[in-house]
């Protein structure tokens, strides 16, 4: 029979694994399934979990009916699907390799310490993403070139603002404003450039595609609270992007005589 210390350790291991998945873009039902599976793998069949985008609640019951619970508050979320994949594989390996709690803890710490994607990778990726979206929305070679610069600049600014823990809403406002400003300024200086496709292509970097997808998946999986929360998050991000670009467009119209 497992000792109380074992149960305490496993409860923390399962919660930390779930937190790692949720903080890096995993769906809530994936987090719940992973934590419950870990508890079962270590011999605790009676476990209950409840996950929202901002919190994890997990409990396991002793053979005599006593319940131990733990809460993990999610204060920071990002997107790193590599960590989600590795955490999922770690949970699966508990079944196949029979890892001990100590071995799993060391591997979990290693995964959490892995660096995110570097700016040398994400900035060029953002630049080309904005450029090709601009082509998709009707831009030409000139618009593509400007969108490369605009997308890269938006990503650099977003990384800088994220590093000082600025609220995600204001980061998206700044990104939308920057997309509109750089596109309009380029169109004013370079004849024949149409800013509309540049603006649309650039703000596609900020569109919360993963949040929208997870909202739908959580709702279909029956996690209605999480689905609604993620849908509201997506809506607020869209409002932030629209506010940033809309303010710049309005000011440009007032002081520069509109879009030429």
C-alpha positions as CSV (number, residue, x, y, z in Angstrom):
1,X,0.0,0.0,0.0
2,X,1.3,3.5,-0.8
3,X,2.1,5.7,2.1
4,X,0.6,9.2,2.7
5,X,3.9,10.7,1.4
6,X,3.6,8.8,-1.8
7,X,0.1,10.0,-2.3
8,X,1.2,13.6,-1.5
9,X,4.1,13.3,-4.0
10,X,2.0,11.8,-6.8
11,X,-0.7,14.5,-6.3
12,X,1.9,17.2,-6.8
13,X,3.4,15.4,-9.8
14,X,0.1,15.1,-11.6
15,X,-0.9,18.7,-10.9
16,X,2.5,20.0,-12.1
17,X,2.2,17.9,-15.3
18,X,-1.2,19.3,-15.9
19,X,0.0,22.9,-15.2
20,X,2.9,22.4,-17.7
21,X,0.5,21.3,-20.4
22,X,-2.1,24.1,-19.7
23,X,0.5,26.8,-19.5
24,X,1.9,25.9,-22.9
25,X,-1.3,25.8,-24.9
26,X,-2.9,22.4,-24.1
27,X,-6.7,21.8,-24.0
28,X,-8.4,21.5,-20.6
29,X,-9.7,18.0,-21.4
30,X,-6.2,16.9,-22.2
31,X,-5.0,18.2,-18.9
32,X,-7.7,16.4,-17.0
33,X,-7.2,13.1,-18.8
34,X,-3.4,13.3,-18.3
35,X,-3.7,14.0,-14.5
36,X,-6.2,11.2,-14.0
37,X,-4.1,8.8,-16.0
38,X,-1.0,9.6,-13.9
39,X,-2.9,9.0,-10.7
40,X,-4.2,5.6,-12.1
41,X,-0.7,4.7,-13.3
42,X,0.6,5.1,-9.7
43,X,-2.2,3.0,-8.3
44,X,-4.8,5.6,-7.3
45,X,-8.0,4.8,-9.1
46,X,-10.2,7.3,-7.3
47,X,-9.1,10.7,-8.6
48,X,-11.2,13.7,-9.7
49,X,-9.9,16.8,-11.7
50,X,-11.5,20.0,-12.8
51,X,-9.5,22.4,-15.0
52,X,-10.2,25.9,-16.3
53,X,-7.9,28.1,-18.4
54,X,-6.7,29.8,-15.1
55,X,-6.8,27.0,-12.6
56,X,-6.3,23.3,-11.8
57,X,-8.2,21.4,-9.1
58,X,-7.2,17.8,-8.4
59,X,-8.0,15.4,-5.6
60,X,-7.4,11.7,-4.8
61,X,-9.0,9.6,-2.2
62,X,-7.4,7.2,0.3
63,X,-8.7,3.7,0.8
64,X,-10.3,4.8,4.0
65,X,-12.2,7.6,2.3
66,X,-10.0,10.5,3.2
67,X,-9.5,13.0,0.3
68,X,-6.4,15.0,-0.5
69,X,-6.7,18.0,-2.8
70,X,-4.4,20.4,-4.6
71,X,-5.0,23.7,-6.5
72,X,-2.6,25.1,-9.1
73,X,-3.2,28.8,-10.2
74,X,-2.3,29.5,-13.8
75,X,-0.9,33.0,-14.0
76,X,1.0,32.9,-17.2
77,X,0.2,31.1,-20.5
78,X,2.1,30.9,-23.7
79,X,2.2,28.6,-26.7
80,X,4.9,25.9,-26.8
81,X,3.4,22.7,-28.3
82,X,6.7,20.9,-28.0
83,X,6.4,21.0,-24.2
84,X,2.8,19.8,-24.5
85,X,4.0,16.9,-26.6
86,X,6.8,16.0,-24.3
87,X,4.7,16.2,-21.1
88,X,2.1,13.9,-22.8
89,X,4.8,11.4,-23.8
90,X,6.2,11.5,-20.2
91,X,2.7,10.6,-18.8
92,X,2.5,7.8,-21.3
93,X,5.9,6.5,-20.4
94,X,4.8,6.1,-16.8
95,X,2.6,3.2,-18.0
96,X,5.1,1.6,-20.4
97,X,8.4,2.2,-18.5
98,X,7.1,2.1,-15.0
99,X,8.9,5.3,-14.0
100,X,9.2,6.0,-10.3
101,X,7.9,9.4,-8.9
102,X,11.5,10.6,-8.5
103,X,12.4,9.8,-12.1
104,X,9.3,11.5,-13.4
105,X,10.0,14.6,-11.3
106,X,13.5,14.9,-12.8
107,X,12.1,14.5,-16.3
108,X,9.4,17.0,-15.6
109,X,11.9,19.6,-14.4
110,X,14.0,19.0,-17.5
111,X,11.0,19.6,-19.8
112,X,9.9,22.7,-18.0
113,X,13.5,24.1,-18.2
114,X,13.7,23.7,-22.0
115,X,14.0,27.1,-23.6
116,X,11.3,28.3,-25.9
117,X,11.7,29.1,-29.5
118,X,14.4,31.7,-30.0
119,X,13.8,35.1,-31.6
120,X,16.2,34.1,-34.4
121,X,13.5,31.6,-35.4
122,X,10.2,33.3,-34.4
123,X,10.9,36.7,-35.9
124,X,11.7,35.4,-39.5
125,X,8.8,33.0,-39.2
126,X,6.5,35.9,-38.2
127,X,7.8,38.0,-41.1
128,X,7.2,35.3,-43.7
129,X,3.8,34.4,-42.2
130,X,2.7,38.1,-42.6
131,X,4.2,38.2,-46.1
132,X,2.4,35.2,-47.4
133,X,-0.9,36.1,-45.7
134,X,-0.6,39.5,-47.5
135,X,-0.2,37.6,-50.8
136,X,-3.2,35.5,-49.9
137,X,-5.3,38.6,-49.4
138,X,-4.5,40.1,-52.8
139,X,-1.2,41.9,-52.2
140,X,1.6,42.0,-54.7
141,X,5.4,41.8,-54.6
142,X,5.6,45.3,-53.1
143,X,3.1,44.6,-50.4
144,X,4.8,41.3,-49.7
145,X,8.1,43.0,-49.0
146,X,6.6,45.6,-46.7
147,X,4.6,42.9,-44.9
148,X,7.9,41.0,-44.2
149,X,9.2,44.1,-42.4
150,X,5.9,44.8,-40.6
151,X,5.5,41.2,-39.4
152,X,9.0,41.0,-38.1
153,X,8.7,44.3,-36.3
154,X,5.4,43.3,-34.7
155,X,7.0,40.1,-33.4
156,X,10.0,41.9,-32.0
157,X,7.8,44.4,-30.2
158,X,5.5,41.7,-28.9
159,X,8.5,39.7,-27.5
160,X,9.8,42.9,-25.9
161,X,6.5,43.7,-24.3
162,X,6.0,40.1,-23.2
163,X,9.4,40.1,-21.5
164,X,8.2,42.9,-19.1
165,X,5.0,40.9,-18.4
166,X,2.7,43.5,-20.0
167,X,-1.0,42.4,-20.2
168,X,-1.8,40.4,-23.3
169,X,-4.6,42.8,-24.2
170,X,-2.3,45.8,-24.5
171,X,0.3,43.7,-26.5
172,X,-2.4,43.0,-29.1
173,X,-3.5,46.6,-29.1
174,X,0.1,47.6,-29.8
175,X,0.4,44.9,-32.5
176,X,-2.7,46.1,-34.3
177,X,-1.7,49.7,-34.1
178,X,1.8,48.9,-35.4
179,X,0.5,46.9,-38.3
180,X,-1.8,49.8,-39.4
181,X,0.9,52.5,-38.9
182,X,3.7,50.7,-40.8
183,X,1.4,49.8,-43.7
184,X,-0.1,53.3,-44.0
185,X,3.3,55.0,-43.7
186,X,4.8,52.7,-46.3
187,X,1.8,53.4,-48.7
188,X,2.3,57.1,-48.2
189,X,6.0,56.9,-49.1
190,X,6.0,54.3,-51.9
191,X,3.7,54.9,-54.8
192,X,1.4,52.0,-55.8
193,X,1.4,50.3,-52.4
194,X,-2.0,49.2,-51.2
195,X,-2.0,49.1,-47.4
196,X,-5.2,47.1,-46.9
197,X,-3.7,43.7,-47.7
198,X,-0.6,44.5,-45.6
199,X,-2.7,45.4,-42.6
200,X,-4.8,42.3,-42.9
201,X,-1.8,40.0,-43.5
202,X,0.1,41.5,-40.6
203,X,-2.6,41.3,-38.0
204,X,-3.1,37.6,-38.8
205,X,0.0,37.1,-36.6
206,X,-2.1,38.2,-33.7
207,X,-5.3,36.3,-34.4
208,X,-5.9,33.8,-31.6
209,X,-6.1,30.7,-33.7
210,X,-5.1,28.2,-31.0
211,X,-7.5,29.8,-28.4
212,X,-10.4,29.6,-30.9
213,X,-9.5,25.9,-31.7
214,X,-9.2,25.0,-28.1
215,X,-12.5,26.7,-27.4
216,X,-14.3,24.6,-29.9
217,X,-12.5,21.4,-28.8
218,X,-13.3,22.0,-25.1
219,X,-16.9,22.7,-25.9
220,X,-17.3,19.6,-28.0
221,X,-15.6,17.6,-25.2
222,X,-18.2,18.8,-22.7
223,X,-16.0,21.4,-20.9
224,X,-18.5,24.2,-21.3
225,X,-17.0,26.6,-18.8
226,X,-13.6,26.3,-20.3
227,X,-15.0,26.6,-23.8
228,X,-16.9,29.7,-23.0
229,X,-13.8,31.2,-21.2
230,X,-11.6,30.6,-24.2
231,X,-14.2,32.0,-26.6
232,X,-14.4,35.1,-24.5
233,X,-10.6,35.3,-24.5
234,X,-10.5,35.1,-28.3
235,X,-13.2,37.8,-28.5
236,X,-11.2,40.2,-26.3
237,X,-8.1,39.6,-28.3
238,X,-10.0,40.4,-31.5
239,X,-11.3,43.6,-29.8
240,X,-7.8,44.5,-28.9
241,X,-6.5,44.0,-32.4
242,X,-9.4,46.0,-33.9
243,X,-8.9,48.8,-31.3
244,X,-5.3,49.2,-32.1
245,X,-5.6,49.2,-35.9
246,X,-8.8,51.2,-35.8
247,X,-7.4,54.0,-33.7
248,X,-4.4,54.4,-36.0
249,X,-6.7,54.3,-39.1
250,X,-9.0,57.0,-37.6
251,X,-6.1,59.2,-36.6
252,X,-4.5,58.8,-40.0
253,X,-7.8,59.7,-41.7
254,X,-8.1,62.8,-39.5
255,X,-4.6,64.2,-39.8
256,X,-3.3,62.8,-43.1
257,X,-6.4,63.1,-45.2
258,X,-7.3,59.4,-45.5
259,X,-5.8,56.4,-47.3
260,X,-4.3,57.1,-50.7
